[in-house]
């Protein structure tokens, strides 16, 4: 992702690479009714966090990922603003995809924060 604030033009410039998971809906969460905080953290067990050192590395990676995720949200919102600002007609399907992407990013932010908070739960 190459997205930065150009101070000379006082606006965001750059390009965001969209991941293959963007715009896709998690059917598992639909069936279960969303994320259940009371469940054990199965994701940590599935990813092989067998020892404390791997868990620490995973949390550090999550902390590094957080600013990029927030920039992705800003990029999506900027795309919506540009579409409306240029007088383009925002069709409901296109708007739905952008909002779906933002929701997926927010879910990833939630996962990152969950991993970062793992020490407090243990």
C-alpha positions in Angstrom: 0.0 0.0 0.0 1.4 3.4 -1.0 -0.9 6.0 0.5 0.4 9.2 2.2 -0.5 12.8 2.9 1.0 15.1 0.3 1.5 18.3 2.3 2.1 20.5 -0.7 -1.4 19.6 -2.1 -2.9 19.1 1.3 -4.6 15.8 0.3 -4.1 12.1 0.4 -2.4 10.6 -2.6 -1.4 7.1 -3.5 -2.8 3.7 -4.3 -4.2 0.9 -2.1 -3.8 -2.7 -3.0 -7.0 -4.5 -2.3 -6.6 -7.9 -0.7 -8.5 -10.9 -2.1 -10.7 -11.0 1.0 -12.0 -7.5 0.5 -15.7 -7.4 -0.4 -16.3 -11.0 0.6 -18.6 -11.8 3.5 -17.7 -14.3 6.2 -20.5 -16.9 6.1 -19.2 -18.6 9.2 -20.0 -15.5 11.3 -23.5 -15.3 9.7 -24.3 -18.8 10.7 -23.0 -18.3 14.3 -24.5 -14.8 14.6 -21.2 -12.9 14.7 -18.2 -13.2 17.0 -18.8 -14.6 20.4 -16.6 -13.1 23.1 -17.4 -15.8 25.5 -15.9 -18.5 23.3 -12.3 -19.6 23.9 -9.9 -17.9 21.5 -9.8 -20.7 19.0 -7.9 -18.6 16.4 -4.9 -18.4 18.7 -4.9 -22.2 19.1 -5.4 -22.8 15.4 -2.5 -20.6 14.4 -0.1 -22.6 16.5 0.6 -20.2 19.4 2.2 -23.1 21.4 4.5 -21.0 23.4 4.8 -17.5 24.8 7.5 -16.4 22.3 5.3 -17.1 19.3 2.4 -15.2 20.9 4.6 -12.2 21.5 5.7 -12.2 17.9 2.1 -12.5 16.7 1.0 -9.5 18.9 3.9 -7.4 17.6 2.9 -8.2 14.0 -0.6 -7.3 14.9 0.5 -3.9 16.3 2.5 -3.2 13.1 -0.6 -4.0 10.9 -3.0 -1.7 12.7 -1.9 1.6 11.2 -2.1 0.1 7.7 -5.6 -1.1 8.3 -6.7 2.3 9.4 -5.1 3.8 6.3 -7.2 1.3 4.2 -10.3 2.6 5.9 -9.4 6.2 5.1 -8.7 5.2 1.5 -12.1 3.6 1.1 -13.8 6.7 2.6 -11.8 8.9 0.3 -12.9 6.9 -2.7 -16.5 7.3 -1.6 -16.0 11.1 -1.2 -14.3 11.4 -4.6 -17.2 9.5 -6.3 -19.8 11.8 -4.8 -17.6 14.9 -5.2 -17.1 14.3 -8.9 -20.9 14.2 -9.5 -20.8 10.4 -10.2 -23.9 8.6 -9.4 -23.1 6.2 -6.6 -25.1 3.1 -7.3 -26.3 1.1 -4.3 -24.2 -2.0 -5.3 -21.0 0.0 -5.5 -21.7 1.7 -2.2 -22.5 -1.6 -0.7 -19.1 -3.1 -1.8 -17.2 -0.1 -0.4 -19.0 -0.3 2.9 -18.5 -4.1 3.0 -14.7 -3.5 2.5 -14.7 -1.0 5.3 -16.6 -3.5 7.5 -14.1 -6.3 6.7 -11.2 -3.9 7.6 -12.9 -3.0 10.8 -13.3 -6.7 11.6 -9.5 -7.2 11.0 -8.8 -4.2 13.3 -10.9 -5.9 15.9 -8.9 -9.1 15.5 -5.7 -7.2 15.8 -6.9 -5.5 19.0 -8.0 -8.9 20.3 -4.5 -10.3 19.8 -2.9 -7.2 21.4 -5.1 -7.6 24.4 -4.2 -11.3 24.8 -1.7 -10.6 27.7 -4.5 -9.0 29.8 -6.7 -12.1 29.4 -4.0 -14.6 30.3 
